[in-house]
Amino acid sequence: MMKQYMKNKSRFLQKEEQLSRIAELFSKKILRPSEVLVFLLIACLGLFSCDKFLEENPKDKLPEDDVYNTISEVYLNAVASLYTYVGGYSDSQGLQGTGRGVYDLNTFTSDEAIIPTRGGDWYDGGFWQGLYLHDWGIENDAIQATWEYLYKVVMLSNKSLERIDKFAETHSATELPAYRAEVRAMRAMYYYYLMDLFGRIPLVQSSSVAMKDVVQSERKTVFDFVVKELQEAAPLLSDAHSNQSGPYYGRITRPVVSFLLAKLALNSEVYTDNDWTDGQRPDGKNIKFIVNGSELNAWETVIYYCDQLKTMGYKLEPEYETNFSIFNEPSVENVFTIPMNKTLYTNQMQYLFRSRHYNHAKAYGLSGENGPSATIEALETFGYETAEQDPRFDICYFAGIVHDLKGNIIKLDNGTVLEYLPWKVSLDITDTPYEQTAGARMKKYEVDPTATKDGKLMENDIVLFRYADALLMKSEAKVRNGANGDEELNEIRSRVNASPRTATLENILAERQLELAWEGWRRQDLVRFGKFTRAYSSRPQLPDEASGYTTVFPIPEKIRVMNERLKQNPGY
């Protein structure tokens, strides 16, 4: 049923995307006056979502009385429909895959990746430089769009819960408790992202709340709510591996919830700190969780939920690359993914498309935008061009001379060899000899030569959560709790034949960059380790008085002014 729903949804969204493109052409005055009437007629046939804060407006909305008559319709319209928003195809939509959204806010604000200004490319009004410099302001369109996207799914989840409850008043289907738990877990996951990015946020549990009635909650209050929702939902969920093909493919199952609970406990010192600018945090040893009737501290809780994943059958793939291969559904390591299929889904993967040089992508029969690159700090962590270079570098990055899929050297338009120059990267490389070639580029996902839409519609599922991350979380939790985390750290390293290391916090933070490069975790990791505001190459140390301010993003000003009770985050 899920695949049929997604197929119908895909056809609808493809039509809507065409209409949106027409609107874009009109707004940019690319359409001639004689074409305006045609545009208006077509627009009248389309459906355009508003995506405003607290306004749930699903693109496939049908009269409610027509779509909730049977248990199958409840599943399709109250549960399955929510998964169409986990991925995306336009800016700021989806948890990963698209630009100017969750992934970019978590990646290009960190020491992991940078999008240099390359002449007339990648300046975009200073947006990309602003991310890297932590100079984004309170009226940043991408931050606002990300807020609206995340709350859109929260509001749709609230609506789904209400519809399930209404159906339950007159029906006693045995599936209803599990469906309700799944939607609660979905909503909790989106609140996790909101709390992580924005700190102090409104906690809305109704689909009909008026903006004037919205109340802002402290970060710890939201944290406690998310943990409670996930813990209560977990026993009712399937223990299926949702990354693998089957009836639970792409869905939130018990392993996904276990991963999220481990991640929440790992960051609990941050998430339970309602004043993140005073330089003090709670101690994880004193933060308590009730797990199966027992009281555990934060680090013991991390270990418990990571061990749960092992119990449920997760383990490392023998080959690192398998997790990112073209058909990576069989992975025994991936915990939660965004399904990708050129026929069934409209989800897109823009990261590879954005990073490769135009001629590099063209050599694969695809397109590129010559943008994102590894930072100097990332190169240093990987030991690039040293005797100790990490084996994962060549899996994660294109560097030096690059070849097409047949092994032929790729050349620039002037006939010279295309050679990426990793060490030449900086914030602005305009008018330098390496304007087009500076920076090691994103690799990691296997090239799908059959990809469509410039390479953005590919078959590789986008990896969100991975068991390797759980092992690193467990290693870190052990160390923070005064124990030895060498076993988990070196299980990760031995998989790629890297030499063993002692599990110190410094080594674990480095290992997270080595293992999870390009996976969207770096901002969160640096915040947890207290290193997010330090100086990077091309970025000075942020002022001491602002050390905690940019660890969360501002509540978008256009949202805040709609309700005077919404207080701006400190420092903005």
N, C-alpha and C positions, 0 to 999 in steps of 0.2 A: 504493500500500500504506500509506503514512504516513497519508493521510486516513481510510482505512477503520479503521486502528488507533485513530486519535484519536476517531473517531465512537463506536466501541465503548467506549473508555476514558471518553468523556464521559458515556455512559449509566450506566456503572458509578459514576462519581464523583458524579453527580447523586443516585443512590440513597444513596450513602454520606453525602452532605451532609445528606439528609433524616434519616438515622439519627443523625448527629452533632447535629442540631438538637434531636431528641427528647431526647438525652442532656443537652444544655445546659438544656432546660426542666426536666428532672428535677432536675438539680443545683441549679437556682435555686428549686426547690420550686414551680414553676409548674404542674406536673402534679399533679392531685389524687390522694390515696391510691388511689382506685378505678381509676386509670389505670396504676398501677405495674405490674400484671401484664401489661397490654398492652405497656408499654414494654419489659419484660424479654423478652417473646416476640419482639418485633421486633428487639431488640438481639442476640438469639441468632442471628438470620439475617444480621447485618451483619458487616463487616470493619473493624476499627479499627486504624490504624497507631500504632505506639509512638513512632516518631521519636526514640528515645533515641540518644545518641552512640555510634557504631560499630555500631548495630543496624540493618542494612538490612532494611526490611520493606515492600516495594512493595505498594500497595493492590490490584494486580491479579495477585498472585503465584499461579502455577499449578505443579503438579509439574514439576520440571526435565526429567525424562525425556520429558515429553509436549510440550515446546515448543522443543526444540533438535534436531529430527530432520532438518531441511532448511535450506538456505541462506536461504530466505525467512523461516523461523521464527527463525533466528539474527539476521537483520536486525531483525525486528519486536520480538523480546523482549530482545535484547542491545544494540541501537542505538536504534531508534525509541522504545522505552519510556522512555529517559532524557529525551527532550524533553518529556515530560508534566510534568516538574518545573521547567522553565525559567520557565514562567509559573505562576500559582497562583490560588486562589480563597479562601484563608483566611489569617489573619494569619501573618506571618513566612515564608510560602511564596512561592517565585518570586523571580527577580532583580529584577523590577519588577512593578508593578500592584497589589500588596497592601500593607497597612499593617503597621507595627511590625516591619519587616524590613530588608533591605539598603538599600532606597531611603530609608527614613526615617532610618536611622542615617547615611546620607551627605548628607542634605538638611537636616533640622531641627536638626542640630548645627552648622550653618554660618550665615554671614551672608546666605544666600539666602532662606530661608523660615522662618516661625514659625507655630505654632498657638497663638494667644492663648487664655487662659482667658476664657470668655464666660459669666459667671455660673455656672450649673450645668453648662455644657457645656465639654468639653475640658480638664478638670483631671485626671481619671483618676488620682487618687492622686499627682499631681505628675509623672507620666511625661513629658508634653510639655514642661513647664517644665524638667525635669531634662535632657532632651536639649539644649535650647537653652543651659542654664547649664553643661553638661558635668558634671552631678552625677547620674551614673547608677548608681554603686555596683557591687558584684560579684555581686549577686543579682537583677539586672534580668531579668525574665522574657522580655522581647523580645530582649535580647541573647543569652540562652541559646537561645531558639527559633531565632534566626538561625544561631547556631553549629550547632545540631542539624540544621537544614535543609541547610546547606551540606555538612556531613559525611555526611548521608544520601545525597546525590547522589555524593559521592566514593566511598562504600562500594558503592553500586549500580554505579558505573563499574568498581570493582575486580572486582565479581562478573561483570560483563559481559565484561571482559577474560579472566577465567578460563574463562568458558563458550566464548568464541571460541577460546581456545587449546586447550581440550579437543576442540572440534569439529574443529579443524585437525589433530589427531592422526590422524583417520580420514578426513578429506576434504581435497581440494586445490582448493576453489573459488577462482577468481581474485579474487573480491570480498573475501575475508577480510583481506588486508593493509589495504585501504582502510577496512573496518569497524573494524579494530583501531585504526588511526590516528585515526579519528573519535572513538572512545571515549577514547583517550588525550588528545586535544585537549579533549574535554568535561571530563575530570577535571582537566586542567591549568587550565582556565578557572575551575573552582570552587576550586582551590587558590589561584589568583590573588586571588579575592575574600576567601578566608580569610586569606591573608597580608596583604592590604591592610588588612583590618579588625582583625585580632588580632595581627599581628606574628609572634611566636614560637609555632609550632603543631606538633602531631604530624603527621608525614609518613607516612601509612599507605598501603601499596600491596597489601594483602591484605584479602579480605573476611572472613577468619576469625581475625584477630588478637584476642587477649584484651586486655581493658582494662589488665590488670596489666602487659602487655608493651609498651604504647604508650610511645614515646620522643618527647620534645619536640625539635624541630629549631630551630636558629637561623633567623632571618628570611632571611639570605642563602642558607642551604642550600636553603630552600624556593624562593626566587627562582631559583637556579641550576637546580633540578629543573624548574620550570615552563617556563623558557626552553628547556631541552634537549628536553622533551617536545613543545613546540610546534614547534620547529625540525625535529625528526625526523618529526613527523606531517605537516607542511605539504606535502612533495612528493607524498604519497600521496592527498591530498585533491583534490576537484574544485575548479576555479576559478569555479564557478557563483556567481551573485549570490543568496545564500540568502534575501534579503528578497523575491524575486520568485517568483511562482507557478511550480511545476514540481516535479520529483522531489527537488530539494534545498531546497525551501521550508522555512524555519525551522531549517535544519540548520547545523552548523559546517562551513564550507568554507574553502578557502585564504585568501580575503580576510578572513574573520573572524579567522583565526590571524594574518595580517599586522597587522591592527589591534591585536590583543592584544600582539603582540611590540613594536610601536611604543609602546604604552602602558606596557609593562614597562620598556623602555629609558628612556622619558621620566621615569619615577619611580624609576630605578635608584639614585639617590643616597639615596633614602628606603629602598628595599627591601634594599639591601646594607649598611645601617647596623644592626648588631646592638645598639648602645646608643644609642637614639634620645632619651635624656634628658641626654646630656652636652654638648649644644649644638654638636656637630661632626658633619660628614657627609663621606663620600667625595666626591671631585670627579669629575663625570661625564666630564671629559676623560681621566681616568685609569682609568675603568671600561671594560674591554675585552669585546667580543663577537666571536665568529667567525661571519662571515656569508658563505656561499658560498666558504669557504676564505680569506677576507681578514679581517684584524683591524681592527675599527672601534671607535671610542670610543662612549660612550652616545649622544651627540647625532648622530653620523654614522649610528648604527644606527636611530634614530628616522626620520631623513630617508630612509634606504633603504627601510624598510617602508612609509612613507607614499607614497613614489614607486611602490612595488609596487601599491598600490591604484589609483593613476592608470593604471598600465599595464594593469590588469585591467578598466578601463572605468568607474571611478567618477568622478563629477564633481558639481558643484553643480547642483541643480535651479534652473531659472530663477526659480521662485517659492519662497520660504522655506516657505510654508504647505503646499506639495504633500507634504512629508515627513510631515505629520501629518493628512492628509485622511482622510475616511471610508474610502476604498479606496486606501490608499497603497502597495499592493504594487508598482506599476510604478516607484516612485522609483528614479532612477539614483544617488542619494546615500546612501540608507540601506544600511548594511552588514550589520547583524544586528538582527532584530526578533523580538518575541514574537507569533506569529500569533494573530489574534483573529477569531472567527466564532461567532455566536450558536447555530449548529446543531452545529458540529463540536467546539468546544472549551469547556472550563469556565474558561479563563483570564479574569481580571477586571481591569478598570482602575478602581481606587477613587479615584484622585487627584482627578479632576474632581468626582466624587460628593462627596468630603469637603470640597471648597473652596467650592462655590457655596452661597449663601444658600438656605434652604428654598424661598422663593417664586421665586427665580431659576430653580432647577431645576424647580420645579413648572410654570413657564411653558413649559418645553420638554417637558412631559409626563414628567419624570423626578423623581428625588429628590435631596436635598442634605443636607449636614451642617454647613454654615456654619463652616468651620474654617480650613484653611491659607491663609496670606496672604504677600505679599511683605514683606520687612523694610524698614526705613528705609534701610539700606545699599544694598539692591537698587534702591530708588527713586532714590537719589542716583547710582548707577552708570548707570542708564538716563536720567538727566537729566529725570526726570518733571516736567512742568509748566514746563519751561524751553524756551528757543528751540532748544536743542540736544537735545531729547528724541529718543532713539533710535527709528528707525522700527519696530523689533521690539517696542516696549512694547505697542502695541495688539494685536499678534498673540499675545503671551504672557500678557497680563493683562486682566481685567475691572476697570475703574476708572470712577468717576463713575456717572452714571445708566445703567442697563442696560435692554436691550430684549429682547423675545421674538423668535422667528425670523421673525415677520411685521413687526417694527419697532415694535410697541406697547411703551410704557413699562411696566415691571414695578413693581408697588406692594407695599408691606408690608400686613400684615393690617389695620392701622388706616387704610389708604387713602392714606398718604403715599407719595411716590415712593421706590423703592429706589435709594439712591445709595451706592456703596462709597466710603469715605473713606480713601484709602491712607495719608495722613500720620498718622492717628490710631492706627495699630497700635502695640501694646506687649505685653509679656508677659502682663499681666493687665488686662483692660478691663472687669471686672465692675463693675456699678452706674454705668457711664458712659453718657452719651446715645448713644454709638456702639457699645454693647456688641455689637449684631448686625451693624453695617455697617462697622466699621473694617477696613481692609486691602484691597489689590488682590488679586484672586483668580486662581487658575489658569485659563488659557484654552488657548492653544497648539494642542490637538487639536480639530479640527473637530467640532462638535456632531452626533452621530448621533441624529436624532429617533426612529429605530427601535430604539434600544438597549433592552435588557430588564434585568431585575433591578436596578431603580432607576437604570439608566444604566450599570451596571458591565460588562454584557456588550454591547460595542459592536463595530463592524467595523474601526475604526482599529487597525492593528497597532501595538504598543507599541515605540517606537524605543529600542534599546539602544546601538548604535554607528552613527556617521554620518561620512561623508567630510568634512564641514565640520570636525569635530573633528580629523581627520587633518591638514587644512591648518593648523589652529591649533597642533597638535603640531609640525609641521614648522617653522612660523615661530618657535616658542619654542626648538626645538632649534638652529636657525640662530643665533639671538641668543645663546644660552648657549655656543655654540661660536665666538663672535666674528665671525659673519657677519651679513648684512642679511636680515631676515625680513619686509620690507615687502610683498613681492609676495603672499605667502600671506595675510597679515593683511588686506590691502586687497581681495583677491579675495573674501573673506568679506563685507567691508563694502560693496563696490560692488554686491553682489547685492541688497541692501536699500536702495540709494541713500544710504548713510551716507557722510559725508565721509571722505577718507583720513586715516590716522594713521601716525605713525612706530612701528615695531615695537620698542618698549621692553618690558621684562618687565612693568612696571606696566600698560601699555596692553594687553598680551596677556592678563594676568589679568582685566582688565576686560572684554575682548572675549569671553573664555570665559564670563563671566556673561551677557553680552548675547546671545550666540549659543546657549548651551546651557542657558538658564534652564529649570528644572523637569525636567532630564534626568538628575539624580542624580550629577553630577560634582563638585559644589562642595567637599565635604569634602576629597576627594583633592587638588584643586587648591590649596586653602588650606594643606594640610599641605606640599605640595611647595614652595610659595612662602614657607613659614615664617610664615604669618599666621593659622593656625587658632585660636590661643589669645588673639588680641588682643581688645580690648574691642569689643563691638557695642552697638547701642542696646538697652537693657534687660538688658545683660550686662556686668559689669565685666571688666577685664583679669584673666586668671587669674594667680595668684601665679607669680613667676619660677621658683620651684623646681619648679613643676608644668608648666612650659612644654612639655615633651615627653610628659608622661604620657598625656594624653587624645588624643594623635594615634593611639593604638590603643585598642581596647576591652579590658576585662579578660576573661581566661578565666573563663567562668561558674563561680562557686564550687561549684555542685552537680556540675559536671563535674570540676573540679580535685581535689576531695576523693576522687574515685573512684580516683585514682592519685597517690600522694604524690610521684612524680617530675615531675609537671606543676607547674612553677613559675609563680607569678602574675606578670603583667607589672609592671614598676616603677611605683610610685606607688599601687598598689591594695592 
